[in-house]
Amino acid sequence: MSPIDVCFLTVSSILFGIYLIFIVSLIAYQNTAPLRSGFFTLTLFLGIFDVLQMVHVYAFLRFPSFGWMTDYYLRMPPHLVHYGSCAMWALAVNQHLAVVFIAINRLSAIVYPHDHKRRWRKPVRRALAAFLCASGPLYVLPKVIHESNEHYVVLDKRTRSSTLVWDDQDLLLRYKYISCITLIVASIVCLFCYGSIFYTSFQRHMTTAKRRMTPPSRNTRGSITPGSLIRKKTSRTSYNGPSRMKSSTSSIRSIAKQVTVGAQSRSTQIVYLWEKRELKLAVCGFVVFFFMFLYTVGVLNMTVDESARSQHSHRSIWLASSDIFSGINPLLLIAVSKSLRTRFLSILCCSWCDRIQYQNPSSSSWL
């Protein structure tokens, strides 16, 4: 094993353990806010696909390349080798579609927030989950029907490292081209979504900054509460008799207007906090998309019609990007989401927090 392989194995092992606890926390608190939203539902399925992909990539590609259990891999039953090859391709499709749907979810939450929750209600999320689970098997169905054979070939007799090779190179070449087209389309969709998200957020930030720079009017200057205004106006008009009824009516209207302005400012703060949380989740999705793009570059760099050693050497970018792409998501979300971080730590420390306190969290606790 090279130092780079040791580094990736160590990091992937740590990320794998973190990811398992992360998935358990999502499942345990899936009925509490904000983890019952569409974003975290998609994140849960992406996490399951990521963990399964990490297991299959290391079991069928990484470990043989380390020279571990080479004799076992050379004698592995053909149907098991075929399963491993099909599973890695299917899970990769599941991963990338989940990332695309997460990007669309962020676009809906930030650029088109009106009726966002209605668009991502529970029946819709269930339909998307069924589609994600079925997309991978449908993608590799021609490969399963074709009954192509794969086997392991020893690359180095000294280190006993081996790799997986397809017998039908033409089928592998077709799958490579189809995968490249699929990944490029997915990357374009994600790029459009996150470009729209960041542009819209920047425009709203500039609008908010201009409003803050505008000096307040005389009527709204200072700290005025509705109660103090009502008491003040009432005390003034109580000594003037019926002759000032018109003035008191206009004063009440003025009070109602100022109360409305105060309520609007509070609602604006709530909307700002909500947009801040949604934007943080969008940044996490964009980072995952970046590593998905590196995964696409790795697939484009793979060769088909050369020797087994050359094929293995051209898989290096794909394997490295696959490790990072499959394991980085929980670190990002735990770093930016306080509520998710609290739940993760409660599962990690085996101290199940009282779930009642998460039923109706404040807006600030979502960040």
C-alpha positions as CSV (number, residue, x, y, z in Angstrom):
1,M,0.0,0.0,0.0
2,S,1.2,3.4,-0.9
3,P,1.1,6.4,1.6
4,I,-1.8,7.8,-0.4
5,D,-3.8,4.6,-0.1
6,V,-3.1,4.5,3.6
7,C,-4.4,8.1,3.9
8,F,-7.5,7.5,1.9
9,L,-8.2,4.3,3.9
10,T,-7.8,6.1,7.2
11,V,-10.0,9.0,6.2
12,S,-12.6,6.8,4.6
13,S,-12.8,4.6,7.7
14,I,-13.4,7.7,9.9
15,L,-16.0,9.1,7.5
16,F,-17.7,5.8,7.3
17,G,-18.2,5.7,11.1
18,I,-19.4,9.3,11.2
19,Y,-21.8,8.6,8.4
20,L,-23.4,5.7,10.1
21,I,-24.1,7.7,13.3
22,F,-25.3,10.6,11.0
23,I,-27.8,8.3,9.3
24,V,-29.0,6.9,12.7
25,S,-29.6,10.5,13.9
26,L,-31.6,11.3,10.8
27,I,-33.8,8.2,11.2
28,A,-34.2,8.7,15.0
29,Y,-35.4,12.3,14.6
30,Q,-37.0,12.2,11.2
31,N,-40.4,13.3,12.6
32,T,-39.0,16.4,14.2
33,A,-38.4,19.9,12.7
34,P,-36.5,20.6,10.6
35,L,-35.5,17.0,9.8
36,R,-38.9,16.1,8.4
37,S,-38.4,18.5,5.5
38,G,-37.8,17.4,1.9
39,F,-34.1,18.3,2.1
40,F,-33.3,16.0,4.9
41,T,-35.4,13.2,3.4
42,L,-33.3,13.4,0.3
43,T,-30.2,13.7,2.5
44,L,-31.2,10.5,4.3
45,F,-31.4,8.5,1.0
46,L,-28.2,10.0,-0.2
47,G,-26.5,8.9,3.0
48,I,-27.8,5.4,2.6
49,F,-26.5,5.3,-1.0
50,D,-23.2,6.8,0.0
51,V,-22.5,4.3,2.7
52,L,-23.4,1.4,0.5
53,Q,-21.2,2.7,-2.3
54,M,-18.3,3.1,0.1
55,V,-18.7,-0.6,1.2
56,H,-18.9,-1.9,-2.3
57,V,-16.0,0.2,-3.7
58,Y,-13.7,-0.9,-0.9
59,A,-14.9,-4.5,-0.9
60,F,-14.7,-5.0,-4.7
61,L,-12.0,-2.5,-5.8
62,R,-9.9,-1.0,-3.0
63,F,-9.1,-4.1,-1.0
64,P,-8.0,-6.1,-4.0
65,S,-5.8,-3.2,-5.2
66,F,-4.1,-3.2,-1.7
67,G,-3.1,-6.9,-2.3
68,W,-5.5,-8.1,0.5
69,M,-7.0,-11.6,0.1
70,T,-5.9,-11.9,-3.5
71,D,-6.4,-15.6,-3.6
72,Y,-10.0,-15.2,-2.4
73,Y,-10.8,-12.6,-5.0
74,L,-9.3,-14.8,-7.8
75,R,-11.5,-17.7,-6.7
76,M,-14.6,-15.5,-6.0
77,P,-17.8,-17.0,-7.6
78,P,-18.6,-15.2,-10.9
79,H,-22.1,-14.3,-9.8
80,L,-20.7,-12.5,-6.8
81,V,-18.2,-10.6,-8.9
82,H,-21.0,-9.7,-11.3
83,Y,-23.1,-8.5,-8.4
84,G,-20.3,-6.2,-7.2
85,S,-19.8,-4.7,-10.6
86,C,-23.5,-4.0,-11.1
87,A,-24.0,-2.7,-7.6
88,M,-21.3,0.0,-7.9
89,W,-22.7,1.3,-11.1
90,A,-26.3,1.3,-9.8
91,L,-25.4,3.0,-6.5
92,A,-23.4,5.7,-8.4
93,V,-26.6,6.5,-10.4
94,N,-28.6,6.7,-7.2
95,Q,-26.0,9.1,-5.7
96,H,-26.0,11.5,-8.6
97,L,-29.8,11.6,-8.9
98,A,-30.1,12.3,-5.2
99,V,-27.6,15.2,-5.6
100,V,-29.6,16.6,-8.5
101,F,-32.9,16.4,-6.5
102,I,-31.2,18.1,-3.6
103,A,-30.2,21.0,-5.9
104,I,-33.7,21.3,-7.2
105,N,-35.0,21.3,-3.6
106,R,-32.7,24.2,-2.7
107,L,-33.8,26.0,-5.8
108,S,-37.4,25.6,-4.8
109,A,-36.7,26.8,-1.2
110,I,-34.7,29.9,-2.0
111,V,-35.6,31.1,-5.5
112,Y,-39.3,30.0,-5.4
113,P,-40.1,29.9,-1.7
114,H,-43.9,30.3,-2.2
115,D,-45.6,27.0,-1.7
116,H,-42.3,25.3,-1.2
117,K,-43.6,23.0,1.6
118,R,-46.6,22.1,-0.5
119,R,-44.5,21.1,-3.5
120,W,-42.4,18.9,-1.2
121,R,-45.1,17.4,0.8
122,K,-44.9,13.8,2.0
123,P,-46.5,12.0,-1.0
124,V,-44.1,13.8,-3.3
125,R,-41.1,12.8,-1.1
126,R,-42.3,9.2,-1.1
127,A,-42.6,9.2,-4.9
128,L,-39.1,10.6,-5.2
129,A,-37.7,8.1,-2.8
130,A,-39.2,5.3,-4.8
131,F,-37.8,6.7,-8.0
132,L,-34.3,7.1,-6.5
133,C,-34.3,3.5,-5.3
134,A,-35.5,2.1,-8.6
135,S,-33.3,4.3,-10.9
136,G,-30.0,2.4,-10.1
137,P,-31.4,-1.2,-10.8
138,L,-33.1,0.0,-14.0
139,Y,-29.8,1.6,-15.1
140,V,-27.9,-1.7,-14.8
141,L,-30.7,-3.9,-16.0
142,P,-29.2,-4.3,-19.5
143,K,-26.0,-5.4,-17.9
144,V,-27.8,-7.9,-15.8
145,I,-29.7,-9.3,-18.7
146,H,-26.6,-9.4,-20.9
147,E,-24.9,-11.6,-18.3
148,S,-21.5,-10.1,-18.9
149,N,-18.7,-11.7,-17.0
150,E,-16.1,-9.9,-14.9
151,H,-13.0,-11.4,-13.2
152,Y,-10.0,-10.3,-11.2
153,V,-6.5,-10.0,-12.7
154,V,-3.2,-9.8,-10.7
155,L,-1.4,-6.5,-11.5
156,D,1.8,-7.0,-9.5
157,K,3.1,-10.4,-8.5
158,R,5.2,-8.9,-5.7
159,T,2.4,-7.0,-3.9
160,R,-0.3,-9.3,-5.1
161,S,-2.5,-6.4,-6.0
162,S,-5.4,-7.1,-8.4
163,T,-8.2,-5.3,-10.1
164,L,-11.6,-6.0,-11.6
165,V,-11.8,-6.4,-15.4
166,W,-14.8,-6.7,-17.7
167,D,-14.8,-9.4,-20.3
168,D,-17.0,-7.5,-22.7
169,Q,-15.1,-4.3,-23.4
170,D,-17.7,-3.1,-25.8
171,L,-20.4,-3.1,-23.2
172,L,-18.1,-1.3,-20.8
173,L,-17.4,1.3,-23.4
174,R,-21.1,1.9,-24.0
175,Y,-21.8,2.2,-20.3
176,K,-18.9,4.7,-20.0
177,Y,-20.4,6.9,-22.7
178,I,-23.9,6.7,-21.2
179,S,-22.5,7.5,-17.8
180,C,-20.6,10.5,-19.1
181,I,-23.7,11.9,-20.8
182,T,-25.8,11.4,-17.7
183,L,-23.2,13.0,-15.4
184,I,-22.7,16.0,-17.7
185,V,-26.5,16.6,-17.8
186,A,-26.7,16.2,-14.0
187,S,-23.8,18.7,-13.6
188,I,-25.5,21.2,-15.9
189,V,-28.7,21.0,-13.9
190,C,-26.9,21.4,-10.6
191,L,-24.9,24.3,-11.9
192,F,-28.0,26.1,-13.1
193,C,-29.8,25.5,-9.8
194,Y,-26.9,26.7,-7.6
195,G,-26.1,29.6,-9.9
196,S,-29.7,30.8,-9.6
197,I,-29.6,30.3,-5.9
198,F,-26.5,32.3,-5.3
199,Y,-27.6,35.1,-7.7
200,T,-31.0,35.4,-6.0
201,S,-29.4,35.4,-2.6
202,F,-27.0,38.1,-3.6
203,Q,-29.8,40.2,-5.1
204,R,-31.8,39.9,-1.9
205,H,-28.8,40.7,0.2
206,M,-28.1,43.9,-1.8
207,T,-31.8,44.9,-1.4
208,T,-31.7,44.4,2.3
209,A,-28.4,46.4,2.6
210,K,-30.0,49.3,0.8
211,R,-33.0,49.3,3.1
212,R,-30.7,49.3,6.1
213,M,-28.8,52.3,4.8
214,T,-32.0,54.2,4.3
215,P,-32.5,56.5,7.3
216,P,-35.7,55.8,9.3
217,S,-38.6,58.2,9.2
218,R,-39.7,60.3,12.1
219,N,-42.7,58.2,12.8
220,T,-40.7,55.0,13.1
221,R,-37.6,56.4,14.8
222,G,-36.9,55.1,18.3
223,S,-38.2,52.1,20.2
224,I,-41.9,52.3,20.4
225,T,-44.2,49.5,21.6
226,P,-47.9,49.3,20.7
227,G,-48.8,49.3,24.4
228,S,-47.0,52.5,25.2
229,L,-48.5,54.2,22.1
230,I,-52.0,53.2,23.1
231,R,-51.6,54.4,26.7
232,K,-50.0,57.7,25.5
233,K,-52.8,58.5,23.0
234,T,-55.5,57.4,25.4
235,S,-54.2,59.7,28.2
236,R,-54.1,62.6,25.8
237,T,-57.7,62.2,24.5
238,S,-59.3,61.3,27.8
239,Y,-59.3,64.9,29.0
240,N,-60.5,66.6,25.8
241,G,-64.0,65.2,25.7
242,P,-66.1,64.4,22.6
243,S,-64.7,67.3,20.6
244,R,-61.5,65.3,20.0
245,M,-63.1,62.0,18.9
246,K,-62.0,62.5,15.3
247,S,-58.4,63.2,16.4
248,S,-58.5,60.1,18.6
249,T,-59.8,58.0,15.7
250,S,-56.9,59.1,13.5
251,S,-54.5,58.4,16.4
252,I,-55.8,54.9,16.7
253,R,-55.3,54.4,12.9
254,S,-51.8,55.7,13.3
255,I,-51.2,53.3,16.1
256,A,-52.5,50.4,14.1
257,K,-50.2,51.4,11.2
258,Q,-47.2,51.4,13.4
259,V,-48.1,48.1,15.0
260,T,-48.4,46.7,11.5
261,V,-44.9,48.0,10.6
262,G,-43.5,46.4,13.8
263,A,-45.2,43.1,12.9
264,Q,-43.8,43.2,9.4
265,S,-40.3,43.9,10.7
266,R,-40.6,40.8,13.0
267,S,-41.8,38.7,10.1
268,T,-39.0,40.0,8.0
269,Q,-36.5,38.9,10.7
270,I,-38.1,35.4,10.7
271,V,-37.9,35.2,6.9
272,Y,-34.2,36.3,7.0
273,L,-33.4,33.6,9.5
274,W,-35.2,31.0,7.4
275,E,-33.4,32.1,4.2
276,K,-30.1,32.0,6.1
277,R,-30.7,28.4,7.1
278,E,-31.8,27.4,3.6
279,L,-28.7,29.1,2.1
280,K,-26.4,27.3,4.4
281,L,-27.9,24.0,3.3
282,A,-27.5,25.1,-0.3
283,V,-23.8,25.8,0.2
284,C,-23.4,22.2,1.5
285,G,-25.2,20.9,-1.5
286,F,-22.9,22.9,-3.8
287,V,-19.8,21.5,-2.2
288,V,-21.2,17.9,-2.7
289,F,-21.9,18.8,-6.3
290,F,-18.3,20.0,-6.8
291,F,-17.0,16.6,-5.8
292,M,-19.6,15.0,-8.0
293,F,-18.1,17.1,-10.9
294,L,-14.7,15.7,-10.0
295,Y,-16.3,12.2,-10.1
296,T,-17.5,13.0,-13.6
297,V,-13.9,14.0,-14.6
298,G,-12.7,10.7,-13.2
299,V,-15.2,8.7,-15.3
300,L,-14.1,10.6,-18.4
301,N,-10.5,9.8,-17.6
302,M,-11.2,6.1,-17.4
303,T,-9.9,3.9,-20.3
304,V,-11.5,0.7,-21.6
305,D,-9.5,-0.8,-24.5
306,E,-6.1,-0.9,-22.8
307,S,-4.4,-3.4,-20.4
308,A,-5.7,-4.1,-16.9
309,R,-2.8,-2.2,-15.4
310,S,-3.6,0.9,-17.5
311,Q,-7.3,0.7,-16.6
312,H,-6.4,0.5,-13.0
313,S,-4.1,3.5,-13.1
314,H,-6.7,5.6,-14.9
315,R,-9.2,4.8,-12.1
316,S,-7.2,6.8,-9.6
317,I,-9.1,10.1,-10.0
318,W,-12.4,8.3,-10.0
319,L,-11.6,6.3,-6.8
320,A,-10.3,9.4,-5.0
321,S,-13.3,11.5,-5.9
322,S,-15.6,8.6,-5.1
323,D,-14.2,8.4,-1.5
324,I,-14.6,12.1,-0.9
325,F,-18.0,12.4,-2.7
326,S,-19.4,9.5,-0.7
327,G,-18.2,10.7,2.7
328,I,-18.1,14.5,3.0
329,N,-21.8,15.2,3.2
330,P,-22.3,14.6,7.0
331,L,-19.3,16.8,7.9
332,L,-20.7,19.7,6.0
333,L,-24.2,19.4,7.4
334,I,-23.0,18.9,11.0
335,A,-20.8,21.9,10.7
336,V,-23.6,24.3,9.5
337,S,-26.7,23.0,11.2
338,K,-26.9,23.4,15.0
339,S,-30.1,21.3,15.4
340,L,-28.6,18.5,13.4
341,R,-25.3,18.8,15.3
342,T,-27.2,18.5,18.6
343,R,-29.0,15.4,17.5
344,F,-25.8,13.8,16.1
345,L,-23.9,14.4,19.4
346,S,-26.8,13.0,21.3
347,I,-26.6,9.8,19.3
348,L,-22.8,9.7,19.5
349,C,-22.8,10.1,23.3
350,C,-25.7,7.6,23.6
351,S,-27.6,10.3,25.5
352,W,-31.0,10.4,23.8
353,C,-32.3,13.9,24.3
354,D,-35.9,14.5,25.1
355,R,-37.6,14.8,21.8
356,I,-40.3,17.1,23.1
357,Q,-37.9,20.0,23.0
358,Y,-37.4,19.4,19.2
359,Q,-41.1,19.4,18.3
360,N,-41.5,23.2,18.0
361,P,-38.0,24.6,17.9
362,S,-37.4,28.3,17.5
363,S,-36.2,29.7,14.1
364,S,-32.7,30.4,15.5
365,S,-32.2,26.8,16.5
366,W,-32.5,25.7,12.9
367,L,-29.3,27.5,11.9
